[in-house]
């Protein structure tokens, strides 16, 4: 047994955590999305970026068709958002759908 005037030393313990725990309150990625396009020029840039990053390799999309689709989307965005009750960022996403052909099969 130790005498009361002697202190016991505890070893220093270091715990290495390569990935610190993520707070439950914050999402794993907290990158703020860019604001939705507002002007015709912003819609054209938005559409061009989407085509370049996603569907350019299909070959059927021309620079002129991208510009035409984006300009139409910009002109109708507010009307569509109001009629369908959509948020502006959702309306901007709809321009992407214009670059695809849809087929609905009914049986």
Secondary structure per residue as TSV (DSSP state, phi and psi in degrees):
chain	resnum	aa	ss	phi	psi
A	1	X	-	360.0	145.7
A	2	X	-	-87.9	150.9
A	3	X	-	-71.6	146.9
A	4	X	T	-60.9	-22.2
A	5	X	T	-87.5	-4.1
A	6	X	S	-93.2	139.2
A	7	X	-	-100.0	142.0
A	8	X	-	-88.1	130.1
A	9	X	-	-92.3	133.4
A	10	X	-	-101.6	140.0
A	11	X	-	-69.0	149.2
A	12	X	-	-76.2	130.0
A	13	X	-	-116.9	127.4
A	14	X	-	-117.7	125.8
A	15	X	-	-105.7	122.9
A	16	X	-	-94.2	124.0
A	17	X	-	-121.6	105.1
A	18	X	S	-63.2	-33.6
A	19	X	S	-122.0	106.0
A	20	X	-	-63.7	151.0
A	21	X	-	-62.1	145.1
A	22	X	-	-91.0	136.0
A	23	X	-	-61.6	139.1
A	24	X	T	-69.1	-18.4
A	25	X	T	-82.1	-22.5
A	26	X	S	-107.3	142.0
A	27	X	-	-68.0	159.9
A	28	X	S	-58.6	-34.1
A	29	X	-	-121.6	120.1
A	30	X	-	-113.8	49.1
A	31	X	-	-86.5	127.7
A	32	X	-	-76.9	124.5
A	33	X	-	-67.2	152.7
A	34	X	-	-67.2	155.2
A	35	X	-	-65.4	150.8
A	36	X	-	-66.6	152.6
A	37	X	-	-63.7	146.9
A	38	X	-	-119.2	-37.8
A	39	X	S	-102.1	168.0
A	40	X	H	-58.9	-42.2
A	41	X	H	-64.2	-40.0
A	42	X	H	-66.5	-38.2
A	43	X	H	-65.2	-40.0
A	44	X	H	-62.3	-46.0
A	45	X	H	-62.7	-42.3
A	46	X	H	-60.1	-46.6
A	47	X	H	-66.9	-42.5
A	48	X	H	-61.6	-40.8
A	49	X	H	-64.3	-43.6
A	50	X	H	-61.1	-46.4
A	51	X	I	-63.2	-45.9
A	52	X	I	-60.6	-42.2
A	53	X	I	-82.8	-18.7
A	54	X	I	-127.8	-42.0
A	55	X	I	-128.1	9.5
A	56	X	G	-59.3	-34.7
A	57	X	G	-70.5	-9.6
A	58	X	G	-74.2	-23.5
A	59	X	S	83.6	-16.4
A	60	X	-	-87.1	-6.5
A	61	X	-	-95.1	120.4
A	62	X	-	-100.4	161.9
A	63	X	H	-60.0	-38.9
A	64	X	H	-66.8	-39.7
A	65	X	H	-68.0	-35.9
A	66	X	H	-62.5	-46.1
A	67	X	H	-63.3	-42.9
A	68	X	H	-63.4	-46.8
A	69	X	H	-62.7	-43.5
A	70	X	H	-66.3	-39.9
A	71	X	H	-66.4	-39.8
A	72	X	H	-64.9	-40.4
A	73	X	H	-63.0	-42.6
A	74	X	H	-63.1	-40.1
A	75	X	H	-68.8	-30.5
A	76	X	H	-106.4	-2.8
A	77	X	H	-57.7	-48.8
A	78	X	H	-65.3	-39.1
A	79	X	H	-64.6	-47.0
A	80	X	H	-64.0	-43.4
A	81	X	H	-61.1	-42.0
A	82	X	H	-69.5	-44.9
A	83	X	H	-64.7	-39.8
A	84	X	H	-98.3	-3.3
A	85	X	T	67.3	40.1
A	86	X	-	-96.5	150.9
A	87	X	-	-75.7	153.6
A	88	X	H	-56.2	-38.3
A	89	X	H	-68.2	-29.6
A	90	X	H	-71.7	-41.1
A	91	X	H	-60.6	-40.7
A	92	X	H	-63.2	-35.1
A	93	X	H	-66.4	-26.6
A	94	X	H	-64.0	-25.7
A	95	X	H	-61.1	-29.2
A	96	X	H	-63.9	-34.4
A	97	X	H	-66.0	-23.9
A	98	X	T	-67.0	-15.7
A	99	X	T	-90.5	2.6
A	100	X	S	-116.8	151.3
A	101	X	-	-97.9	130.1
A	102	X	-	-106.7	140.5
A	103	X	-	-126.3	126.2
A	104	X	-	-111.8	120.5
A	105	X	-	-102.6	129.1
A	106	X	-	-115.9	139.2
A	107	X	-	-109.7	360.0
